[in-house]
Amino acid sequence: MPAIPNEDLLLALQKLSQDNEELKRQNAEQLQLMNSMSERIARLEQYEENKELALQQSLAAIEENTRKKDVAEVAPVKRSWLDKLMGRNGAD
């Protein structure tokens, strides 16, 4: 194998060093991008959890209001029946 002149070796080492620095820079950019995406994903997951919780709370409130409405609609009939049984006209 023929000897490579020192000047060529030095140029090759400089090129490798520059390439290495460029790779380090690219890796740092990729890492920063990955961290940013991880933060976005975490925020989206939290948003979805909050949305699901709000939906569950809304459904629970609707069910509670419906139950109260059903009780309110039935209660006057029972009171009216009881009033009749007790001989009251309901205004007492």
C-alpha positions in Angstrom: 0.0 0.0 0.0 1.5 3.3 -1.0 2.1 5.9 1.7 -0.4 8.7 1.8 1.2 12.2 2.0 0.9 13.9 5.4 -0.9 16.8 3.7 -3.6 14.5 2.3 -4.0 12.9 5.7 -4.4 16.3 7.4 -7.0 17.3 4.8 -8.9 14.1 5.3 -8.8 14.5 9.1 -10.1 18.1 8.8 -12.9 16.9 6.5 -13.8 14.1 9.0 -13.8 16.6 11.8 -16.1 19.0 9.8 -18.4 16.1 8.9 -18.4 15.0 12.6 -19.4 18.6 13.7 -22.1 18.7 11.1 -23.5 15.3 12.3 -23.4 16.6 15.9 -25.3 19.7 14.9 -27.9 17.6 12.9 -28.3 15.2 15.9 -28.9 18.2 18.2 -31.5 19.5 15.9 -33.2 16.1 15.7 -33.2 15.8 19.5 -34.7 19.2 19.9 -37.4 18.3 17.4 -38.1 15.1 19.1 -38.4 16.9 22.5 -40.8 19.4 21.0 -42.9 16.7 19.5 -43.0 14.8 22.8 -44.2 18.0 24.5 -46.9 18.4 21.8 -48.0 14.8 22.2 -48.3 15.2 26.0 -50.4 18.4 25.6 -52.7 16.6 23.1 -53.1 13.6 25.4 -53.9 16.0 28.3 -56.4 17.8 26.0 -58.1 14.5 25.1 -58.3 13.5 28.8 -59.8 16.9 29.7 -62.3 16.6 26.9 -63.3 13.1 28.0 -63.7 14.2 31.6 -65.8 17.2 30.5 -68.0 14.9 28.4 -68.5 12.5 31.3 -69.4 15.4 33.7 -71.8 16.8 31.1 -73.5 13.4 30.7 -73.7 13.0 34.5 -75.3 16.4 34.8 -77.8 15.6 32.0 -78.6 12.3 33.7 -79.1 14.0 37.1 -81.3 16.7 35.6 -83.4 14.1 33.8 -83.7 12.1 37.1 -84.8 15.3 38.9 -87.3 16.1 36.2 -88.7 12.6 36.3 -89.1 12.8 40.1 -90.7 16.3 39.8 -93.2 15.1 37.3 -94.2 12.1 39.4 -94.2 13.8 42.8 -97.2 16.1 42.2 -99.3 13.1 41.2 -98.4 11.3 44.4 -99.1 14.4 46.5 -102.4 15.0 44.7 -103.4 11.4 45.4 -102.3 11.7 49.0 -104.2 15.0 49.3 -107.3 13.3 48.1 -106.9 10.5 50.5 -106.3 12.9 53.4 -109.3 15.0 52.4 -107.1 18.0 51.4 -107.6 20.0 48.3 -103.8 20.4 47.8 -103.8 24.1 48.7 -103.4 23.4 52.4 
